[in-house]
Amino acid sequence: MKKYSILIFLLIFWQQNAQNQIESIMTLSEYLGYVKTYHPIVKQANLIINNSEAKLLKARGAFDPKIEVDYDKKLFKETEYYNKLNGAFKIPTWYGIEFKGTFEQNDGVFLNPENNVPLEGLYSAGVSVSLARNLLTNDRMASLKQAKFFRDQAREDQQIMVNKILYDASLSYFNWLKTYNEKLVFQDFLENAKIRFQSTKRAFEEGEKPAIDTLEAGITLTTRKLNLEKARINLIKSSLELSNFLWLNDNTPIELKENIIPDVDTFNSIDRTFNIALFNNENFDLENHPKIRSLNFKVESLDVERKLKLNNLLPKIDLNYNFIAPEVNQFNAFGVDNYKGGIKFSTPLFIRKQRGDLKLAKIKLQDQIFEREATRVVIKNKIDAILQELESFILQSDYTANNVRDYSVLLKAEERKFFLGESSLFLVNSREQKFIDSKLKAIKLENAFFKSKATLFKEAVISIN
């Protein structure tokens, strides 16, 4: 008795498991979630952020404090020509100012007189300032600003790239759903063709139908089998295409199993999946579009370059002043009586190179501004066109649904007339073909509608969870 109970339990479990396998539905939301989490190109898009962060870290390195030690010694034929030690600690700041502290200790027979210092060494503390060029802006300031803009731009570009991958993945899903629905259509009508063939054959055997009707029913049955086989192959191809976007966490591609089917109720969830349920043209803020924001950051970066080139027109005037003292044990060791300082001035007479660089920077900046303005218009017009297309699809869908319903009524009426002997199998098949064509057109229209929704998601660069 216990043995039979186990067998019954296993049979029930197997039936439930088989049923679960048949009904394993992968929704669009689940599918895009897998793609966004595990697809290698999405991970590659995340590298854009990492790259920009690394460049920003590199630019910040120009403001790192620096320690320098320079030791030089010469000994020849037991004579110490010189023994020089020079250490420095430098602190660069945001503007063209640098603080510096040094220590010198030099001796030797042939030491240059200007390097003579007390035996205990000589300390100095001072500052160097760029009075004209490089004061308000310089290469390291510009590099840091541009690195920050590049990081912000990379975040916008990363979202655009991710949305592009999700868009391509959704198109594969919609194609998979389309071929699945087409296969269901041909499966249903294959069953109808089988029933009609058996009925016609039985009617022929009973002398109620001519042999030609049996032949025509057989041809129709074969045609339906052929159509179903084509639909099956198309479904396999679309599922393999869909598998291109399915990966595991360890970068292992996975293949879609036959028991997994698309969600035929995608129409009711697509707006929620793409986060476009509340999207409308009036509330759409073009300035917050990632592409426009990315171009804005690029314009600001080029404007920093323009200001740097403009600053390079100024003469270079570097001033440095250092207090010096033989020891630093006391607070007031440094005084104004002991110092070393200097000033350095240089400028090209015609500054043609600098003027040329400035013109090129202005051209690059203006070119980017033109591109931004053109992109604004393109994005706005694309979204306007998509929204109008979606409105038209709703109307077309109503017309198509009416046609499907009407062809269904015509087919059922023709079938009743046929079995009452008032019609021919040719007319029944003709009605049925019209009905099939109308259902296929409805599937094709739904697919185009889904693609337009995905295009709106891509062009508006809407983020999804």
ChimeraX attribute file (.defattr): number of C-alpha atoms within 10 A of each C-alpha:
attribute: neighborCount
match mode: 1-to-1
recipient: residues
	/A:1	6
	/A:2	7
	/A:3	8
	/A:4	9
	/A:5	10
	/A:6	11
	/A:7	12
	/A:8	12
	/A:9	12
	/A:10	12
	/A:11	12
	/A:12	12
	/A:13	12
	/A:14	12
	/A:15	12
	/A:16	12
	/A:17	12
	/A:18	12
	/A:19	12
	/A:20	13
	/A:21	15
	/A:22	13
	/A:23	13
	/A:24	15
	/A:25	15
	/A:26	14
	/A:27	19
	/A:28	22
	/A:29	19
	/A:30	12
	/A:31	18
	/A:32	24
	/A:33	16
	/A:34	16
	/A:35	23
	/A:36	22
	/A:37	14
	/A:38	20
	/A:39	24
	/A:40	20
	/A:41	15
	/A:42	20
	/A:43	15
	/A:44	14
	/A:45	19
	/A:46	18
	/A:47	14
	/A:48	20
	/A:49	20
	/A:50	15
	/A:51	14
	/A:52	20
	/A:53	18
	/A:54	14
	/A:55	19
	/A:56	20
	/A:57	14
	/A:58	14
	/A:59	21
	/A:60	17
	/A:61	12
	/A:62	17
	/A:63	17
	/A:64	12
	/A:65	14
	/A:66	12
	/A:67	13
	/A:68	10
	/A:69	12
	/A:70	10
	/A:71	12
	/A:72	10
	/A:73	13
	/A:74	12
	/A:75	11
	/A:76	8
	/A:77	6
	/A:78	6
	/A:79	11
	/A:80	15
	/A:81	16
	/A:82	17
	/A:83	17
	/A:84	17
	/A:85	15
	/A:86	16
	/A:87	15
	/A:88	17
	/A:89	15
	/A:90	19
	/A:91	15
	/A:92	17
	/A:93	14
	/A:94	14
	/A:95	15
	/A:96	20
	/A:97	20
	/A:98	18
	/A:99	18
	/A:100	21
	/A:101	18
	/A:102	19
	/A:103	19
	/A:104	23
	/A:105	19
	/A:106	22
	/A:107	20
	/A:108	16
	/A:109	10
	/A:110	12
	/A:111	15
	/A:112	12
	/A:113	7
	/A:114	6
	/A:115	12
	/A:116	16
	/A:117	15
	/A:118	14
	/A:119	11
	/A:120	11
	/A:121	17
	/A:122	19
	/A:123	22
	/A:124	22
	/A:125	20
	/A:126	18
	/A:127	18
	/A:128	19
	/A:129	18
	/A:130	21
	/A:131	17
	/A:132	18
	/A:133	20
	/A:134	23
	/A:135	17
	/A:136	16
	/A:137	21
	/A:138	20
	/A:139	14
	/A:140	18
	/A:141	22
	/A:142	20
	/A:143	20
	/A:144	20
	/A:145	18
	/A:146	23
	/A:147	22
	/A:148	21
	/A:149	22
	/A:150	24
	/A:151	21
	/A:152	20
	/A:153	24
	/A:154	23
	/A:155	20
	/A:156	22
	/A:157	21
	/A:158	21
	/A:159	19
	/A:160	23
	/A:161	20
	/A:162	22
	/A:163	23
	/A:164	19
	/A:165	20
	/A:166	25
	/A:167	23
	/A:168	16
	/A:169	23
	/A:170	25
	/A:171	19
	/A:172	21
	/A:173	27
	/A:174	24
	/A:175	23
	/A:176	24
	/A:177	23
	/A:178	24
	/A:179	25
	/A:180	23
	/A:181	20
	/A:182	23
	/A:183	21
	/A:184	15
	/A:185	18
	/A:186	22
	/A:187	19
	/A:188	12
	/A:189	20
	/A:190	21
	/A:191	14
	/A:192	15
	/A:193	23
	/A:194	18
	/A:195	14
	/A:196	19
	/A:197	21
	/A:198	15
	/A:199	16
	/A:200	25
	/A:201	21
	/A:202	14
	/A:203	17
	/A:204	16
	/A:205	13
	/A:206	9
	/A:207	10
	/A:208	12
	/A:209	17
	/A:210	13
	/A:211	15
	/A:212	12
	/A:213	18
	/A:214	22
	/A:215	14
	/A:216	16
	/A:217	24
	/A:218	19
	/A:219	14
	/A:220	19
	/A:221	21
	/A:222	15
	/A:223	14
	/A:224	21
	/A:225	19
	/A:226	14
	/A:227	18
	/A:228	21
	/A:229	15
	/A:230	16
	/A:231	21
	/A:232	19
	/A:233	13
	/A:234	19
	/A:235	21
	/A:236	17
	/A:237	15
	/A:238	20
	/A:239	25
	/A:240	17
	/A:241	18
	/A:242	22
	/A:243	18
	/A:244	16
	/A:245	26
	/A:246	23
	/A:247	18
	/A:248	14
	/A:249	11
	/A:250	8
	/A:251	12
	/A:252	11
	/A:253	16
	/A:254	13
	/A:255	14
	/A:256	16
	/A:257	12
	/A:258	11
	/A:259	13
	/A:260	15
	/A:261	19
	/A:262	21
	/A:263	18
	/A:264	14
	/A:265	10
	/A:266	17
	/A:267	12
	/A:268	9
	/A:269	15
	/A:270	18
	/A:271	17
	/A:272	12
	/A:273	19
	/A:274	23
	/A:275	15
	/A:276	18
	/A:277	11
	/A:278	8
	/A:279	15
	/A:280	11
	/A:281	11
	/A:282	6
	/A:283	8
	/A:284	13
	/A:285	9
	/A:286	16
	/A:287	11
	/A:288	11
	/A:289	18
	/A:290	21
	/A:291	23
	/A:292	20
	/A:293	19
	/A:294	21
	/A:295	20
	/A:296	19
	/A:297	21
	/A:298	21
	/A:299	21
	/A:300	18
	/A:301	21
	/A:302	23
	/A:303	19
	/A:304	21
	/A:305	25
	/A:306	22
	/A:307	17
	/A:308	22
	/A:309	23
	/A:310	19
	/A:311	19
	/A:312	22
	/A:313	20
	/A:314	17
	/A:315	18
	/A:316	18
	/A:317	17
	/A:318	20
	/A:319	16
	/A:320	18
	/A:321	18
	/A:322	22
	/A:323	19
	/A:324	23
	/A:325	20
	/A:326	18
	/A:327	15
	/A:328	13
	/A:329	7
	/A:330	7
	/A:331	6
	/A:332	8
	/A:333	13
	/A:334	19
	/A:335	10
	/A:336	9
	/A:337	9
	/A:338	12
	/A:339	15
	/A:340	14
	/A:341	12
	/A:342	10
	/A:343	12
	/A:344	10
	/A:345	11
	/A:346	10
	/A:347	13
	/A:348	12
	/A:349	7
	/A:350	9
	/A:351	13
	/A:352	11
	/A:353	12
	/A:354	17
	/A:355	15
	/A:356	12
	/A:357	18
	/A:358	21
	/A:359	15
	/A:360	14
	/A:361	21
	/A:362	19
	/A:363	14
	/A:364	17
	/A:365	21
	/A:366	15
	/A:367	12
	/A:368	18
	/A:369	18
	/A:370	12
	/A:371	14
	/A:372	20
	/A:373	12
	/A:374	11
	/A:375	15
	/A:376	16
	/A:377	11
	/A:378	12
	/A:379	17
	/A:380	15
	/A:381	12
	/A:382	15
	/A:383	20
	/A:384	14
	/A:385	14
	/A:386	16
	/A:387	18
	/A:388	11
	/A:389	15
	/A:390	18
	/A:391	12
	/A:392	12
	/A:393	18
	/A:394	14
	/A:395	10
	/A:396	16
	/A:397	17
	/A:398	12
	/A:399	12
	/A:400	18
	/A:401	15
	/A:402	13
	/A:403	18
	/A:404	21
	/A:405	14
	/A:406	14
	/A:407	21
	/A:408	19
	/A:409	14
	/A:410	17
	/A:411	21
	/A:412	15
	/A:413	14
	/A:414	22
	/A:415	22
	/A:416	14
	/A:417	14
	/A:418	16
	/A:419	14
	/A:420	9
	/A:421	12
	/A:422	10
	/A:423	15
	/A:424	15
	/A:425	20
	/A:426	14
	/A:427	14
	/A:428	20
	/A:429	18
	/A:430	13
	/A:431	21
	/A:432	22
	/A:433	15
	/A:434	18
	/A:435	21
	/A:436	19
	/A:437	14
	/A:438	21
	/A:439	22
	/A:440	18
	/A:441	17
	/A:442	20
	/A:443	21
	/A:444	17
	/A:445	18
	/A:446	20
	/A:447	21
	/A:448	19
	/A:449	22
	/A:450	23
	/A:451	20
	/A:452	19
	/A:453	21
	/A:454	25
	/A:455	20
	/A:456	23
	/A:457	24
	/A:458	22
	/A:459	20
	/A:460	24
	/A:461	20
	/A:462	17
	/A:463	14
	/A:464	16
	/A:465	9
